[in-house]
Amino acid sequence: MHELARYVALAVETIAIVVIAFGSARALAGICRVALSPSRQSERGSQVLTLEYGHWLIAGLTFQLAADVVNTSFSPTWSEVGRLAAVAAIRTFLSYFLDLEMERARRQMQ
């Protein structure tokens, strides 16, 4: 079971890396597009990019959290529990402030 859990955690960590890399590539492409755009909506485009990138980061952190849960499911060390708590806190913090930012952006667009 321990060996299976390690492989599952490795697969989920790989997914987290792919999700964050894909979101980062999309954000970079969007930044270039907004920077080169002559339109006046560049501020709105920047807000949308920030929100979308935040979603990708939250998704990646969620997968990382899942991998950490799997890793710590069998005889966790204090170091592993601390890492799990740190990832959970970062994900919660990021999600909370992203939700606030989305609500603010929604109000501005109306």
Secondary structure, DSSP 8 states (H G I E B T S, - for coil): -HHHHHHHHHHHHHHHHHHHHHHHHHHHHHHHHHHH--STTHHHHHHHHHHHHHHHHHHHHHHHHHHHHHHTTSS--HHHHHHHHHHHHHHHHHHHHHHHHHHHHHHHH-
